[in-house]
Amino acid sequence: MATTAAKARQDLSTAPSVITLRGVNKWYGQFHVLSDINLDVKLGEKIVVCGPSGSGKSTLIRCINRLEEHQQGDIVVDGVTLSNDVKNIEAIRREVGMVFQSFNLFPHLTILDNLTLAPIWVKKMPKKDAEEVAMNLLTRVRIPEQANKYPGQLSGGQQQRVAIARALCMRPKIMLFDEPTSALDPEMVKEVLDVMVELAREGMTMICVTHEMGFARAVADRVIFMDRGEIVEQNEPEEFFANPKNERTRLFLGQILHH
Amino acid sequence: MTDAMPVGERRQLAPPTVDTGAFGWARKNLFSSWGNSLTTIVLALFFGWLLSWFLNWALFTATFDAKTGAECRGHGACWALIHEKYRYIFFGSFPYEQHWRPLFAVIAMLAMLVLSADRRMWNKRLLLIWGVGTFVTFLLMFGQLHISIGLILFVALAAGGLGMILHGTIASPAEINGWRALAAIGAIGLLLRLFGVLPAWSLAIAPLSYVETGLWGGIPVTMILATYGLVFAFPFGILLALGRRSNLPLIKGLCVGFIELIRGVPLISLLIMASVMLPLFLPSGMTIDKFLRAQVAVILFAGAYIAEIVRGGLQSLPKGQFEAADAMGLSYAQKTTLIILPQALRVVIPPLINTFIGFFKDTSLVLIIGIFDFLNTANQALVDPNWAGFPGEVYLFAAFVYFCFCFSMSRYSKHLEIELNKGTRR
């Protein structure tokens, strides 16, 4: 499976960068959570970020859409440099979709309303058009029949697929996934991963924090290993899993692959 | 039976039956042992005796028709007193032959409240209902309304400005232009008025004789103070709660200071401030109606309490809700009105209604500054020497009326909770 996926991968050497991080540093109080991060993400590239708990991987992707503020360095997303300007931040957030570990659907709105909210209010899309887009996306994540239910009536896997569809409704250039399958029961992980693989095949730029190594092998162009706030190692998945260079990477892979 | 069935082919069994029906329930809960049976019987006898005594007093030996209190003596309850005084208790010193006006004002307010209780009305129609209801109520109470051109222009400016702020991020461009136009008309008109270009004209609607607020009393006063107090205090409290969570130190400081200050003093002292101290600070010749001052005091006081309740609701929301709204690119106003408040307010319905009920009754404190609300007119009815000696009947009657209002609020809160939580169970 890994080899066929590798063949399907597009050539990214000429693709332009959509996300650039230069010397990014962040502290929580005294704790240095991101130290001197440099990262270049090409248009259409799929990156999987892994690493032990507390290594700063979630913080890294949450800095990209300003859910967290970095203290040093530059982050450029789609040509816009992140600053404290609200207009700037909102412009970037329109281009960057995000999927959370705990789904974060809005429980007081129906599935359809969850999906159409941002297109209607942020993009000023007419309600009818927004609903059409939403229904198309619900069909794509294979739950159109749930459109008029509330999030609380759906299973975890279904909720996460709705969350992916909700992010896609804004037609983002970039998708960020923050451990999308960690809160799911094992039998629901696959249905969410399937949707993500499909999305990757369509050429979406993705940064995905996950420990699903099968997913990394199948779609990632690059796997990044983080530990203690640094990018310790990054490589193509075959190389990354076959012979990790760094001792810490080997230790981590040994722990997660051996059970 | 069950063990005879092989694993994987088990039928779904019905749950075991329990003692059902009234008889079964009673045997299980009331007569399960000798001690319980004895307690049940003793308590039943006691309550039976209490009820028979009350019915005897309130119905069988009661006087319903009497000219003076003297005829009631030696009998049970003196309901003739209520019959004699009910119009004063309900409407206070309002001119007697004009009592139909407060009556219809109360009906208008009740209609307004009942209509807005229906969730299907929670849209633009609500503004219409309250506009018409408020206009009718105050026209009936005052008899004459003189609306100056300055006030009309100010309302236009305020409504336009508010529409721009609230709808600026969540409406179509055409709608925003409408609000802008309204605000511009208000602003330009006010300027023209200020420079004397527009004359000091006022719209006079005067179909009835004028009745000043000093003569108002009874149920309309209680209802106006409570309804408008809470209607204005509610959005004010929400703004205070949001301000208290603001990242801007100045706004946060002001809100915290205001809430702590207001919560730190009793309502009575605020009322006395409004009635005695405030006029001292006003320039000479300028007066503000006493009723209005009491109303503003109630609004400020209730606002501080509501703010803390709403803050509780805001804090109960998981952080992920804020983050999801942020990540979608919603602005602060959109996030707050579309995502955060609908959920936060739902959580705080019970404590909110609790506060509403409290303030409905607390309005009686306006007696301290010489305004006669329902409880105070009831109290006043006892002063008549012809009917001295029957406080129980009057207070029981007042309690009954208060109970009707408060109990309906409480039931409505329950209904609203169920209604709003339909399908949204997590």
Interface residues (C-beta under 8 A of the other chain):
Chain A: N65 R66 L67 V86 E90 A91 R93 R94 V96 G97 M98 F100 S102 F103 N104 L105 F106 P107 H108 L117 A118 W121 V122 K124 K149 Y150 P151 G152 Q153 R166 A167 M170
Chain B: T169 I170 S172 P318 G320 Q321 E323 A324 A325 D326 A327 M328 G329 L330 S331 Q334 L338 I339 P342 Q343 R346 G423 T424 R425 R426
